[in-house]
Amino acid sequence: MAHDAHSDKHQAHLSLIDRLKMNGRDIARLCAKAEETDLSKPSPEGRWSLKELVCHLWRCQQVFAGRIEAMLTSVNPEVVRYDPDNDTEFAVLTAQPATEALAGFQREREALLAKLGALSPEQWHRPGGHPEYSHYDVHFQVEYMLHHEGHHLYQMYQRRAAMGKIPH
């Protein structure tokens, strides 16, 4: 029985990694074959452009990867809430051309995927202290990241649909 539970957890972790890979592919696809001016153009409602969404996801990926690293290397580290409205690093990322931002996001995504792929089941459940969530560990952080990205992928899809044909 213990082996089956171990196997189920392993499969759940592999599934999270696969979903992160797919999200990375979708982000690249939704930006493909678009000019810098189109990628940088805010939505008609004045909301973030495709490029800004990529940079937000990139910045969150950096923050979340830092949390994961802290949980892997420290005993129950306190997680500091991320405040995107007061993040000066976001402005640094958005100052780059969209192609460079996307390449940076993808490069760091690959590094995160490699790190996660090398974790033991025990490492996936290393805890951290979060002000909102009583149960917080590496697994929770990765799943949270996926749901957060899903929300912004939908926004990216909407922005790209407004431009015309969405690349396959």
FINU-847889 format. One line per field, with one value per atom (N, C-alpha, C, O): atom name; x, y, z. Coordinates in nm, 4 decimals, padded with zeros to 6 digits. Example, Ala and Ser with C-alpha at 12.3 -4.5 7.8 and 13.67 -1.06 7.14 Angstrom:
BEGIN
atom [N CA C O N CA C O] $
xx [01.3190 01.2300 01.3200 01.4236 01.2850 01.3670 01.2900 01.3409] $
yy [-00.5690 -00.4500 -00.3300 -00.3319 -00.2250 -00.1060 00.0030 00.1138] $
zz [00.7800 00.7800 00.7800 00.8465 00.7080 00.7140 00.7870 00.8039] $
***
This chain:
BEGIN
atom [N CA C O N CA C O N CA C O N CA C O N CA C O N CA C O N CA C O N CA C O N CA C O N CA C O N CA C O N CA C O N CA C O N CA C O N CA C O N CA C O N CA C O N CA C O N CA C O N CA C O N CA C O N CA C O N CA C O N CA C O N CA C O N CA C O N CA C O N CA C O N CA C O N CA C O N CA C O N CA C O N CA C O N CA C O N CA C O N CA C O N CA C O N CA C O N CA C O N CA C O N CA C O N CA C O N CA C O N CA C O N CA C O N CA C O N CA C O N CA C O N CA C O N CA C O N CA C O N CA C O N CA C O N CA C O N CA C O N CA C O N CA C O N CA C O N CA C O N CA C O N CA C O N CA C O N CA C O N CA C O N CA C O N CA C O N CA C O N CA C O N CA C O N CA C O N CA C O N CA C O N CA C O N CA C O N CA C O N CA C O N CA C O N CA C O N CA C O N CA C O N CA C O N CA C O N CA C O N CA C O N CA C O N CA C O N CA C O N CA C O N CA C O N CA C O N CA C O N CA C O N CA C O N CA C O N CA C O N CA C O N CA C O N CA C O N CA C O N CA C O N CA C O N CA C O N CA C O N CA C O N CA C O N CA C O N CA C O N CA C O N CA C O N CA C O N CA C O N CA C O N CA C O N CA C O N CA C O N CA C O N CA C O N CA C O N CA C O N CA C O N CA C O N CA C O N CA C O N CA C O N CA C O N CA C O N CA C O N CA C O N CA C O N CA C O N CA C O N CA C O N CA C O N CA C O N CA C O N CA C O N CA C O N CA C O N CA C O N CA C O N CA C O N CA C O N CA C O N CA C O N CA C O N CA C O N CA C O N CA C O N CA C O N CA C O N CA C O N CA C O N CA C O N CA C O N CA C O N CA C O N CA C O N CA C O N CA C O N CA C O N CA C O N CA C O N CA C O N CA C O N CA C O N CA C O N CA C O N CA C O] $
xx [00.0816 00.0000 00.0861 00.0560 00.1921 00.2781 00.3402 00.3560 00.3752 00.4336 00.3340 00.3722 00.2080 00.1067 00.0893 00.0757 00.0895 00.0775 00.1986 00.1853 00.3169 00.4393 00.4298 00.4642 00.3835 00.3691 00.2664 00.2870 00.1565 00.0536 00.1084 00.0812 00.1862 00.2462 00.3439 00.3466 00.4244 00.5210 00.4485 00.4908 00.3399 00.2623 00.2028 00.1992 00.1569 00.1018 00.2098 00.1824 00.3315 00.4400 00.4790 00.5041 00.4841 00.5134 00.4055 00.4353 00.2825 00.1715 00.1877 00.1638 00.2279 00.2502 00.3616 00.3501 00.4681 00.5796 00.5318 00.5650 00.4540 00.4014 00.3129 00.3189 00.2319 00.1445 00.2262 00.1919 00.3342 00.4217 00.4844 00.4955 00.5256 00.5809 00.4776 00.5084 00.3543 00.2479 00.2172 00.1985 00.2120 00.1886 00.2978 00.2694 00.4230 00.5342 00.5179 00.5437 00.4753 00.4511 00.3360 00.3440 00.2293 00.1149 00.1528 00.1087 00.2334 00.2775 00.3549 00.3315 00.4470 00.5244 00.4332 00.4480 00.3388 00.2477 00.1629 00.1429 00.1136 00.0262 00.1011 00.0396 00.2330 00.3140 00.3758 00.4310 00.3668 00.4325 00.3753 00.2566 00.4637 00.4274 00.3555 00.2703 00.3904 00.3342 00.4502 00.5586 00.4250 00.5264 00.5372 00.4437 00.6508 00.6740 00.5634 00.5173 00.5214 00.4166 00.2856 00.2155 00.2522 00.1300 00.1426 00.0488 00.2607 00.2824 00.2837 00.2485 00.3240 00.3359 00.2113 00.2040 00.1150 -00.0065 -00.1008 -00.1377 -00.1406 -00.2365 -00.3702 -00.4009 -00.4474 -00.5807 -00.6656 -00.6310 -00.7762 -00.8637 -00.9116 -00.9406 -00.9198 -00.9619 -00.8456 -00.8629 -00.7269 -00.6101 -00.5391 -00.4560 -00.5713 -00.5068 -00.3743 -00.3397 -00.3014 -00.1695 -00.1688 -00.2616 -00.0605 -00.0354 00.0119 00.0367 00.0237 00.0794 00.2198 00.2533 00.3009 00.4378 00.4358 00.5128 00.3503 00.3428 00.2946 00.3398 00.2036 00.1586 00.2730 00.2897 00.3519 00.4686 00.5641 00.6144 00.5891 00.6812 00.6269 00.7035 00.4967 00.4363 00.4544 00.4923 00.4273 00.4441 00.5913 00.6223 00.6801 00.8230 00.8627 00.9332 00.8168 00.8513 00.7926 00.8599 00.6696 00.6091 00.6853 00.7053 00.7278 00.8073 00.9353 00.9756 00.9987 01.1201 01.0896 01.1632 00.9817 00.9424 00.9104 00.9567 00.8307 00.7905 00.9109 00.9211 01.0013 01.1224 01.2071 01.2680 01.2112 01.2834 01.2207 01.2916 01.0889 01.0194 01.0506 01.0762 01.0480 01.0773 01.2189 01.2419 01.3136 01.4527 01.4643 01.5369 01.3932 01.3970 01.3417 01.3977 01.2328 01.1755 01.2693 01.2728 01.3444 01.4354 01.5626 01.6266 01.5991 01.7278 01.7158 01.8164 01.5960 01.5752 01.4650 01.3868 01.4608 01.3571 01.2372 01.2447 01.1279 01.0008 01.0153 00.9748 01.0730 01.0924 00.9591 00.8612 00.9574 00.8387 00.8328 00.9323 00.7170 00.6959 00.6448 00.5470 00.7122 00.6712 00.5727 00.5979 00.4629 00.3605 00.4181 00.4909 00.3856 00.4324 00.3357 00.2146 00.3899 00.3104 00.3513 00.4466 00.2801 00.3211 00.3125 00.3839 00.2272 00.2120 00.3342 00.3561 00.4130 00.5311 00.6606 00.7587 00.6605 00.7769 00.8565 00.8140 00.9715 01.0546 01.1163 01.1487 01.1330 01.1895 01.0978 01.1450 00.9682 00.8732 00.9035 00.9021 00.9306 00.9632 01.0915 01.1025 01.1874 01.3125 01.2829 01.3367 01.1973 01.1646 01.0883 01.1154 00.9934 00.9121 00.9897 00.9446 01.1052 01.1868 01.2553 01.3030 01.2609 01.3238 01.2285 01.1071 01.2827 01.1953 01.1197 01.1688 01.0033 00.9177 00.9886 00.9747 01.0643 01.1326 01.2345 01.2507 01.3034 01.4000 01.3294 01.3764 01.2168 01.1401 01.0904 01.0996 01.0383 00.9891 01.1038 01.0874 01.2186 01.3352 01.3815 01.4165 01.3823 01.4218 01.3253 01.3666 01.1959 01.0945 01.1175 01.1188 01.1357 01.1511 01.2797 01.2794 01.3879 01.5156 01.4997 01.5442 01.4360 01.4165 01.3118 01.3185 01.2157 01.1176 01.1885 01.1621 01.2775 01.3517 01.4341 01.4397 01.4972 01.5764 01.4863 01.5234 01.3686 01.2750 01.2252 01.2160 01.1934 01.1472 01.2542 01.2229 01.3789 01.4885 01.5007 01.5184 01.4913 01.4999 01.3868 01.4103 01.2647 01.1490 01.1581 01.1217 01.2067 01.2180 01.3167 01.3078 01.4108 01.5122 01.4727 01.5459 01.3579 01.3188 01.2684 01.2040 01.2986 01.2437 01.1017 01.0659 01.0210 00.8864 00.8900 00.8025 00.9898 01.0015 01.0288 00.9750 01.1118 01.1429 01.0196 01.0039 00.9328 00.8106 00.7230 00.6375 00.7445 00.6593 00.7343 00.6940 00.8448 00.9151 00.8269 00.7808 00.8028 00.7081 00.7692 00.8901 00.6780 00.7086 00.5911 00.4801 00.6142 00.5062 00.4479 00.5194 00.3214 00.2541 00.1472 00.0757 00.1346 00.0375 -00.1090 -00.1948 -00.1387 -00.2771 -00.3123 -00.4274 -00.2124 -00.2393 -00.1726 -00.0515 -00.2512 -00.1964 -00.1093 -00.0148 -00.1402 -00.0579 00.0086 -00.0578 00.1389 00.2122 00.3428 00.4240 00.3624 00.4874 00.5218 00.4526 00.6270 00.6713 00.5588 00.5319 00.4936 00.3837 00.2744 00.2278 00.2353 00.1324 00.1770 00.0984 00.3031 00.3521 00.3462 00.3066 00.3845 00.3823 00.2384 00.2089 00.1496 00.0095 -00.0508 -00.1255 -00.0191 -00.0648 -00.0157 -00.0910 00.1108 00.1699 00.0925 00.0668 00.0559 -00.0195 -00.1554 -00.1952 -00.2254 -00.3571 -00.3429 -00.4237 -00.2406 -00.2145 -00.1850 -00.2378 -00.1018 -00.0701 -00.1929 -00.2104 -00.2782 -00.4000 -00.4861 -00.5408 -00.4976 -00.5745 -00.5151 -00.5877 -00.3829 -00.3189 -00.3092 -00.3075 -00.3027 -00.3072 -00.4397 -00.4435 -00.5469 -00.6776 -00.6747 -00.7271 -00.6144 -00.6017 -00.5166 -00.5487 -00.4093 -00.3241 -00.4023 -00.3912 -00.4808 -00.5641 -00.6603 -00.6775 -00.7217 -00.8131 -00.7407 -00.7920 -00.6214 -00.5448 -00.5085 -00.5229 -00.4616 -00.4204 -00.5404 -00.5294 -00.6539 -00.7740 -00.8164 -00.8637 -00.8000 -00.8356 -00.7459 -00.7839 -00.6276 -00.5354 -00.5700 -00.5225 -00.6509 -00.6811 -00.6480 -00.6665 -00.6004 -00.5754 -00.4753 -00.3703 -00.5116 -00.4238 -00.3400 -00.3943 -00.2057 -00.1198 -00.1453 -00.1771 -00.1305 -00.1486 -00.0174 -00.0106] $
yy [-00.1198 00.0000 00.1264 00.2218 00.1276 00.2451 00.2759 00.3920 00.1697 00.1911 00.2610 00.3502 00.2212 00.2839 00.4316 00.5141 00.4656 00.6062 00.6851 00.7979 00.6246 00.6883 00.7105 00.8177 00.6095 00.6170 00.7233 00.7964 00.7316 00.8325 00.9733 01.0625 00.9932 01.1251 01.1599 01.2727 01.0605 01.0830 01.1237 01.2164 01.0542 01.0877 01.2284 01.3018 01.2654 01.4002 01.5056 01.6102 01.4788 01.5742 01.5825 01.6913 01.4681 01.4682 01.5429 01.6117 01.5299 01.6001 01.7510 01.8251 01.7970 01.9409 01.9906 02.0978 01.9135 01.9513 01.9570 02.0507 01.8574 01.8572 01.9792 02.0393 02.0150 02.1316 02.2610 02.3505 02.2705 02.3884 02.3957 02.5036 02.2792 02.2755 02.3255 02.4074 02.2757 02.3140 02.4635 02.5304 02.5152 02.6587 02.7387 02.8381 02.6957 02.7645 02.7635 02.8637 02.6503 02.6401 02.7318 02.7988 02.7341 02.8196 02.9670 03.0441 03.0063 03.1456 03.1819 03.2871 03.0952 03.1203 03.1228 03.2092 03.0291 03.0214 03.1477 03.1993 03.1967 03.3139 03.4418 03.5423 03.4377 03.5535 03.5367 03.6318 03.4173 03.3866 03.4695 03.5020 03.5023 03.5697 03.7024 03.7420 03.7705 03.9033 04.0024 03.9702 04.1217 04.2272 04.2867 04.2774 04.3471 04.4120 04.5127 04.5202 04.5894 04.6898 04.6240 04.6753 04.5110 04.4397 04.3774 04.3807 04.3203 04.2572 04.3593 04.3270 04.4818 04.5869 04.6731 04.7590 04.6505 04.7327 04.6897 04.5725 04.7840 04.7485 04.7062 04.7375 04.6358 04.5964 04.7216 04.8273 04.7117 04.8285 04.8865 05.0058 04.8030 04.8503 04.9113 04.9536 04.9163 04.9732 04.8766 04.9177 04.7493 04.6485 04.6049 04.6471 04.5213 04.4781 04.4234 04.3555 04.4556 04.4018 04.2570 04.2080 04.1902 04.0541 04.0538 03.9670 04.1502 04.1590 04.1784 04.1137 04.2651 04.2873 04.1625 04.1340 04.0887 03.9631 03.8622 03.7935 03.8533 03.7643 03.8075 03.7234 03.9370 03.9861 03.9632 03.9335 03.9766 03.9475 03.7996 03.7655 03.7125 03.5697 03.5347 03.4481 03.6023 03.5799 03.6222 03.5498 03.7395 03.7898 03.6995 03.6701 03.6563 03.5645 03.4333 03.3756 03.3859 03.2644 03.2812 03.1897 03.3977 03.4246 03.4243 03.3652 03.4903 03.4967 03.3574 03.3180 03.2826 03.1496 03.0543 02.9722 03.0648 02.9815 03.0145 02.9254 03.1405 03.1796 03.1195 03.0772 03.1158 03.0528 02.9033 02.8478 02.8394 02.6962 02.6707 02.5790 02.7510 02.7358 02.7532 02.6787 02.8511 02.8727 02.7513 02.7107 02.6930 02.5759 02.4552 02.3719 02.4462 02.3339 02.3481 02.2482 02.4704 02.4926 02.5418 02.5487 02.5759 02.6255 02.5447 02.4762 02.5540 02.4857 02.5789 02.6813 02.5420 02.6143 02.7669 02.8405 02.8145 02.9592 03.0338 02.9806 03.1559 03.2401 03.2932 03.3424 03.2830 03.3324 03.4753 03.5034 03.5643 03.7041 03.7211 03.6767 03.7846 03.8075 03.8911 03.9876 03.8542 03.9266 04.0396 04.0189 04.1585 04.2768 04.3256 04.4026 04.2816 04.3199 04.4705 04.5219 04.5405 04.6846 04.7645 04.8755 04.7100 04.7811 04.7072 04.7176 04.6334 04.5544 04.6279 04.6360 04.6810 04.7552 04.6624 04.7069 04.5345 04.4395 04.4192 04.3910 04.4335 04.4203 04.5255 04.4943 04.6485 04.7560 04.7246 04.7556 04.6637 04.6250 04.5229 04.5321 04.4253 04.3224 04.3795 04.3430 04.4684 04.5232 04.6217 04.6549 04.6691 04.7608 04.6873 04.7510 04.5559 04.4765 04.4592 04.4708 04.4314 04.3923 04.2640 04.1824 04.2473 04.1319 03.9997 03.9051 03.9922 03.8663 03.8297 03.7119 03.9291 03.9029 03.8626 03.7745 03.9267 03.8913 03.7476 03.6709 03.7118 03.5759 03.4748 03.3685 03.5073 03.4174 03.4024 03.2922 03.5110 03.5040 03.4201 03.3392 03.4394 03.3583 03.2107 03.1281 03.1777 03.0376 02.9766 02.8611 03.0517 03.0034 02.9682 02.8626 03.0580 03.0333 02.9241 02.8538 02.9090 02.8009 02.6664 02.5747 02.6544 02.5300 02.4960 02.3800 02.5955 02.5718 02.5258 02.4360 02.5867 02.5469 02.4048 02.3259 02.3724 02.2369 02.1331 02.0268 02.1637 02.0715 02.0545 01.9429 02.1633 02.1574 02.0722 01.9839 02.0987 02.0242 01.8765 01.7898 01.8482 01.7101 01.6283 01.5056 01.6948 01.6259 01.6089 01.5462 01.6641 01.6575 01.5191 01.4496 01.4816 01.3587 01.3885 01.5050 01.2855 01.3102 01.3875 01.4701 01.3610 01.4316 01.5802 01.6648 01.6123 01.7528 01.8281 01.9467 01.7609 01.8250 01.8704 01.9575 01.8119 01.8434 01.9138 01.9090 01.9795 02.0653 02.1869 02.2501 02.2205 02.3275 02.4668 02.4863 02.5617 02.7018 02.7624 02.7095 02.8721 02.9385 03.0507 03.1441 03.0436 03.1447 03.2126 03.1455 03.3466 03.4180 03.3828 03.4028 03.3308 03.2998 03.1518 03.1157 03.0660 02.9235 02.8441 02.8540 02.7656 02.6894 02.5729 02.5345 02.5169 02.4099 02.4646 02.4886 02.4837 02.5438 02.4673 02.4609 02.4096 02.3391 02.3576 02.4304 02.2928 02.3075 02.2670 02.3367 02.1545 02.1088 02.2167 02.2492 02.2702 02.3747 02.4940 02.5464 02.5375 02.6532 02.6292 02.7183 02.5117 02.4816 02.4781 02.5315 02.4158 02.4126 02.5529 02.5880 02.6318 02.7718 02.8466 02.9212 02.8257 02.8898 02.8538 02.9397 02.7272 02.6829 02.7520 02.7954 02.7621 02.8279 02.9773 03.0349 03.0384 03.1799 03.1997 03.2918 03.1145 03.1243 03.1010 03.1668 03.0074 02.9811 03.1052 03.1322 03.1799 03.3051 03.4007 03.4591 03.4160 03.5101 03.4546 03.5319 03.3236 03.2657 03.2986 03.3252 03.2966 03.3339 03.4797 03.5117 03.5668 03.7072 03.7186 03.7966 03.6418 03.6432 03.5960 03.6535 03.4916 03.4399 03.5488 03.5664 03.6202 03.7284 03.8374 03.8854 03.8769 03.9824 03.9356 04.0097 03.8121 03.7606 03.7426 03.7688 03.6989 03.6840 03.8185 03.8250 03.9244 04.0584 04.1034 04.1912 04.0437 04.0768 04.0037 04.0406 03.9023 03.8204 03.6765 03.6277 03.6093 03.4654 03.4293 03.4918 03.3265 03.2754 03.1639 03.0720 03.1710 03.0666 02.9281 02.9145 02.8269 02.6878 02.6352 02.5208] $
zz [00.0000 00.0000 00.0000 -00.0718 00.0795 00.0872 -00.0484 -00.0861 -00.1214 -00.2536 -00.3466 -00.4225 -00.3411 -00.4254 -00.3921 -00.4824 -00.2641 -00.2236 -00.2726 -00.3201 -00.2604 -00.3091 -00.4601 -00.5100 -00.5318 -00.6770 -00.7170 -00.8140 -00.6427 -00.6710 -00.6522 -00.7327 -00.5450 -00.5210 -00.6326 -00.6817 -00.6719 -00.7799 -00.9085 -00.9776 -00.9397 -01.0592 -01.0488 -01.1476 -00.9312 -00.9114 -00.9352 -00.9941 -00.8899 -00.9102 -01.0576 -01.1093 -01.1248 -01.2688 -01.3461 -01.4436 -01.3037 -01.3684 -01.3540 -01.4494 -01.2366 -01.2172 -01.3096 -01.3691 -01.3213 -01.4098 -01.5541 -01.6267 -01.5965 -01.7339 -01.7595 -01.8667 -01.6618 -01.6785 -01.6884 -01.7656 -01.6102 -01.6215 -01.7606 -01.8189 -01.8135 -01.9498 -02.0495 -02.1361 -02.0372 -02.1301 -02.1191 -02.2207 -01.9986 -01.9832 -02.0522 -02.1189 -02.0366 -02.1031 -02.2548 -02.3215 -02.3080 -02.4533 -02.4959 -02.5988 -02.4160 -02.4495 -02.4468 -02.5321 -02.3503 -02.3424 -02.4681 -02.5276 -02.5088 -02.6322 -02.7536 -02.8400 -02.7617 -02.8767 -02.8883 -02.9983 -02.7765 -02.7808 -02.8174 -02.8533 -02.8083 -02.8478 -02.9867 -03.0419 -03.0426 -03.1696 -03.2842 -03.2876 -03.3771 -03.5025 -03.4798 -03.5593 -03.3710 -03.3450 -03.3370 -03.2883 -03.3851 -03.3828 -03.2425 -03.1630 -03.2132 -03.0834 -03.0512 -02.9373 -03.1507 -03.1245 -03.0826 -02.9954 -03.1439 -03.1058 -02.9671 -02.8875 -02.9390 -02.8093 -02.6956 -02.5821 -02.7263 -02.6244 -02.6107 -02.5228 -02.6963 -02.6966 -02.5839 -02.5760 -02.4960 -02.3899 -02.4500 -02.5650 -02.3717 -02.4172 -02.4354 -02.3826 -02.5093 -02.5259 -02.3918 -02.3826 -02.2893 -02.1570 -02.0798 -01.9655 -02.1408 -02.0749 -01.9816 -01.9007 -01.9925 -01.9077 -01.9695 -02.0799 -01.8987 -01.9417 -02.0834 -02.1274 -02.1532 -02.2872 -02.2743 -02.1641 -02.3881 -02.3887 -02.3288 -02.2481 -02.3682 -02.3153 -02.1644 -02.0934 -02.1143 -01.9700 -01.8967 -01.7858 -01.9579 -01.8975 -01.8908 -01.7901 -01.9984 -01.9974 -01.8861 -01.8117 -01.8744 -01.7724 -01.6315 -01.5398 -01.6138 -01.4838 -01.4498 -01.3378 -01.5461 -01.5216 -01.4967 -01.4150 -01.5673 -01.5478 -01.4064 -01.3361 -01.3662 -01.2330 -01.1235 -01.0246 -01.1410 -01.0430 -01.0398 -00.9328 -01.1552 -01.1611 -01.0790 -01.0073 -01.0895 -01.0116 -00.8616 -00.7826 -00.8238 -00.6826 -00.6309 -00.5238 -00.7077 -00.6644 -00.6593 -00.5681 -00.7563 -00.7552 -00.6326 -00.5733 -00.5948 -00.4734 -00.3487 -00.2573 -00.3447 -00.2313 -00.2257 -00.1189 -00.3423 -00.3487 -00.2996 -00.2208 -00.3457 -00.3029 -00.1516 -00.0859 -00.0966 00.0488 00.1229 00.2247 00.0733 00.1395 00.1301 00.2207 00.0215 00.0041 00.0872 00.1201 00.1210 00.1873 00.3314 00.4020 00.3761 00.5120 00.5792 00.5133 00.7090 00.7849 00.8001 00.8681 00.7364 00.7453 00.7325 00.8225 00.6207 00.6063 00.5947 00.5426 00.6433 00.6295 00.4867 00.4335 00.4264 00.2907 00.3004 00.3697 00.2303 00.2269 00.1120 00.0001 00.1404 00.0392 -00.0757 -00.0524 -00.1975 -00.3158 -00.3485 -00.3557 -00.3680 -00.4011 -00.5395 -00.5519 -00.6448 -00.7805 -00.8071 -00.8932 -00.7354 -00.7592 -00.7152 -00.7637 -00.6250 -00.5752 -00.6074 -00.5336 -00.7164 -00.7552 -00.8624 -00.9776 -00.8243 -00.9202 -01.0248 -01.1349 -00.9920 -01.0880 -01.2088 -01.3189 -01.1880 -01.2992 -01.4066 -01.5257 -01.3654 -01.4601 -01.5366 -01.6552 -01.4696 -01.5367 -01.6457 -01.7561 -01.6149 -01.7133 -01.8320 -01.9464 -01.8059 -01.9150 -02.0022 -02.1118 -01.9559 -02.0375 -02.1525 -02.2464 -02.1464 -02.2520 -02.3698 -02.3535 -02.4882 -02.5998 -02.5636 -02.4857 -02.6191 -02.5884 -02.6155 -02.5380 -02.7249 -02.7568 -02.6497 -02.6176 -02.5941 -02.4870 -02.3585 -02.2865 -02.3295 -02.2093 -02.2199 -02.1240 -02.3353 -02.3551 -02.3446 -02.2847 -02.4021 -02.3948 -02.2501 -02.2079 -02.1739 -02.0332 -01.9522 -01.8692 -01.9767 -01.9097 -01.9391 -01.8478 -02.0671 -02.1086 -02.0524 -02.0096 -02.0520 -01.9987 -01.8493 -01.8042 -01.7750 -01.6321 -01.6083 -01.5075 -01.6990 -01.6872 -01.6998 -01.6220 -01.7964 -01.8156 -01.6914 -01.6505 -01.6321 -01.5103 -01.3956 -01.3199 -01.3827 -01.2780 -01.3014 -01.2074 -01.4252 -01.4572 -01.4230 -01.3696 -01.4535 -01.4223 -01.2709 -01.2221 -01.1976 -01.0515 -00.9949 -00.9125 -01.0391 -00.9889 -01.0260 -00.9466 -01.1468 -01.1924 -01.1114 -01.1083 -01.0456 -00.9668 -00.8193 -00.7428 -00.7794 -00.6386 -00.5987 -00.6773 -00.4772 -00.4192 -00.3707 -00.3534 -00.3488 -00.2944 -00.1623 -00.1361 -00.0802 00.0472 00.0243 00.0959 -00.0748 -00.1031 -00.1525 -00.1235 -00.2262 -00.2740 -00.1568 -00.1726 -00.0414 00.0730 00.1851 00.3013 00.1482 00.2440 00.2690 00.1740 00.3958 00.4274 00.4316 00.4441 00.4205 00.4430 00.5168 00.5111 00.5855 00.6572 00.5734 00.5370 00.5425 00.4603 00.5443 00.6189 00.5336 00.6168 00.5879 00.6739 00.4684 00.4317 00.4378 00.4624 00.4154 00.4003 00.5115 00.5315 00.5838 00.6962 00.6491 00.7180 00.5331 00.4764 00.3504 00.2495 00.3571 00.2466 00.2305 00.3228 00.1130 00.0843 -00.0636 -00.1347 -00.1093 -00.2487 -00.3442 -00.4420 -00.3155 -00.4003 -00.4096 -00.5188 -00.2966 -00.2941 -00.3790 -00.4580 -00.3632 -00.4377 -00.5877 -00.6628 -00.6320 -00.7758 -00.8267 -00.9336 -00.7509 -00.7947 -00.7954 -00.8867 -00.6957 -00.6907 -00.8148 -00.8775 -00.8491 -00.9665 -01.0930 -01.1772 -01.1058 -01.2228 -01.2330 -01.3411 -01.1222 -01.1250 -01.1550 -01.2279 -01.0988 -01.1269 -01.2752 -01.3376 -01.3308 -01.4735 -01.5599 -01.6625 -01.5188 -01.5953 -01.6093 -01.7162 -01.5020 -01.5051 -01.6089 -01.6893 -01.6061 -01.6983 -01.8406 -01.9364 -01.8558 -01.9907 -02.0590 -02.1791 -01.9827 -02.0384 -02.0853 -02.1921 -02.0066 -02.0475 -02.1738 -02.2635 -02.1811 -02.3000 -02.4220 -02.5303 -02.4033 -02.5114 -02.5606 -02.6812 -02.4693 -02.5067 -02.5850 -02.6861 -02.5390 -02.6082 -02.7491 -02.8463 -02.7580 -02.8882 -02.9812 -03.1010 -02.9287 -03.0113 -03.0691 -03.1826 -02.9930 -03.0409 -03.1564 -03.2338 -03.1680 -03.2777 -03.4059 -03.5133 -03.3958 -03.5133 -03.4866 -03.3751 -03.5853 -03.5783 -03.4679 -03.4533 -03.3909 -03.2860 -03.3466 -03.4078 -03.3300 -03.3884 -03.3278 -03.2096 -03.4121 -03.3645 -03.3103 -03.2654] $
***
